[in-house]
Amino acid sequence: MWFDPPSVHHLAQWLSIQVPHTYKPFERIWQNQISENDSDLAEYYRTHDKLQLLRQWMGIIKTPAKVKILGRYPLPIPKVLVNEFRNFWEYQFLRDRSKALDELAPNQQCGMEQIASLA
């Protein structure tokens, strides 16, 4: 993973890895190096809050236009966010089930298996 070229899939893999605090300085060096290799994805690799970017990409929190450009999150929901993802969708269905289903875009939404189990 650490030597693969930058891509949307690679970005998703990296964001889902929780690096221990003691190794964060090494991760920052890696972030700077990899962001030099791909100007299109550089701003995403330079993020200071990986979980925040993941939440945005998965639609758990407001997704800015610059994150929507990445398209659908291409991997299964990372373990670190599974409960938050499920809670988010449970709340959406409790609040207004029909609206949540109407606004759901399966070809653009990640985690459809988990969402379907809640619907």
PLY file of the C-alpha trace (Angstrom):
ply
format ascii 1.0
element vertex 119
property float x
property float y
property float z
element edge 118
property int vertex1
property int vertex2
end_header
0.00 0.00 0.00
2.73 2.48 0.94
4.49 2.12 -2.42
1.48 2.04 -4.75
0.91 5.02 -7.04
-1.72 7.61 -6.08
-5.27 6.84 -7.21
-8.78 7.15 -5.83
-8.67 3.50 -4.73
-5.26 3.99 -3.11
-6.53 7.11 -1.32
-9.47 5.10 0.06
-7.10 2.39 1.31
-4.82 4.89 3.01
-7.65 6.83 4.65
-8.97 3.64 6.24
-5.62 2.87 7.93
-5.32 4.18 11.46
-1.66 4.99 12.06
-0.54 4.99 15.73
0.28 8.44 17.08
3.98 7.65 17.48
4.23 6.99 13.71
2.31 10.09 12.59
5.50 12.02 11.73
6.45 9.27 9.27
2.98 9.32 7.80
3.25 13.11 7.30
6.52 12.65 5.39
4.84 10.00 3.26
1.85 12.31 2.67
4.13 15.07 1.42
6.00 12.71 -0.89
2.93 11.06 -2.38
1.12 14.35 -2.88
4.02 15.51 -5.03
3.35 12.58 -7.39
-0.26 13.42 -8.23
-1.47 16.99 -8.41
-5.13 15.92 -8.90
-5.27 14.05 -5.59
-2.64 16.03 -3.67
-5.09 18.03 -1.55
-6.77 14.82 -0.36
-3.48 13.17 0.56
-2.46 16.30 2.48
-5.48 16.13 4.80
-4.82 16.66 8.49
-7.93 14.71 9.48
-8.30 11.39 7.69
-11.48 10.40 9.54
-13.14 13.70 8.69
-12.39 13.18 4.99
-13.68 9.60 5.21
-16.90 10.77 6.87
-17.40 13.33 4.13
-16.66 10.81 1.38
-19.11 8.28 2.83
-21.81 10.92 3.33
-21.96 10.62 7.13
-21.39 14.38 7.34
-21.91 17.15 4.80
-19.95 16.33 1.67
-18.26 19.33 0.03
-18.20 19.50 -3.78
-14.45 18.85 -3.81
-15.04 15.49 -2.09
-18.02 14.59 -4.32
-15.59 14.75 -7.25
-13.96 11.56 -5.91
-17.13 9.62 -6.68
-18.39 6.67 -4.65
-16.13 5.45 -1.85
-14.77 2.26 -3.50
-14.15 0.03 -0.47
-16.23 -1.54 2.30
-16.96 0.78 5.22
-13.80 0.93 7.37
-14.17 -0.85 10.72
-13.42 2.36 12.59
-16.57 3.96 11.10
-19.00 1.01 10.81
-20.99 1.93 13.94
-21.11 5.62 13.05
-22.25 4.75 9.51
-25.01 2.45 10.79
-26.12 5.02 13.38
-26.27 7.72 10.71
-28.50 5.63 8.46
-30.67 4.38 11.33
-31.29 8.01 12.24
-32.09 8.88 8.60
-34.69 6.10 8.47
-36.18 6.95 11.86
-36.44 10.62 10.94
-38.17 10.07 7.59
-37.92 6.63 6.03
-39.55 7.48 2.71
-37.47 10.63 2.21
-34.26 8.77 3.04
-35.13 6.06 0.50
-36.16 8.60 -2.15
-32.90 10.53 -1.79
-30.72 7.42 -1.74
-28.64 6.98 -4.91
-27.41 3.35 -4.82
-24.91 3.81 -7.64
-23.31 6.74 -5.78
-23.67 5.61 -2.16
-21.16 3.36 -0.44
-22.19 0.80 2.14
-25.39 -0.25 0.39
-25.28 -3.67 2.06
-25.43 -2.07 5.52
-28.08 0.41 4.43
-30.23 -2.32 2.89
-30.10 -4.30 6.13
-31.55 -1.28 7.95
-34.27 -0.38 5.44
0 1
1 2
2 3
3 4
4 5
5 6
6 7
7 8
8 9
9 10
10 11
11 12
12 13
13 14
14 15
15 16
16 17
17 18
18 19
19 20
20 21
21 22
22 23
23 24
24 25
25 26
26 27
27 28
28 29
29 30
30 31
31 32
32 33
33 34
34 35
35 36
36 37
37 38
38 39
39 40
40 41
41 42
42 43
43 44
44 45
45 46
46 47
47 48
48 49
49 50
50 51
51 52
52 53
53 54
54 55
55 56
56 57
57 58
58 59
59 60
60 61
61 62
62 63
63 64
64 65
65 66
66 67
67 68
68 69
69 70
70 71
71 72
72 73
73 74
74 75
75 76
76 77
77 78
78 79
79 80
80 81
81 82
82 83
83 84
84 85
85 86
86 87
87 88
88 89
89 90
90 91
91 92
92 93
93 94
94 95
95 96
96 97
97 98
98 99
99 100
100 101
101 102
102 103
103 104
104 105
105 106
106 107
107 108
108 109
109 110
110 111
111 112
112 113
113 114
114 115
115 116
116 117
117 118
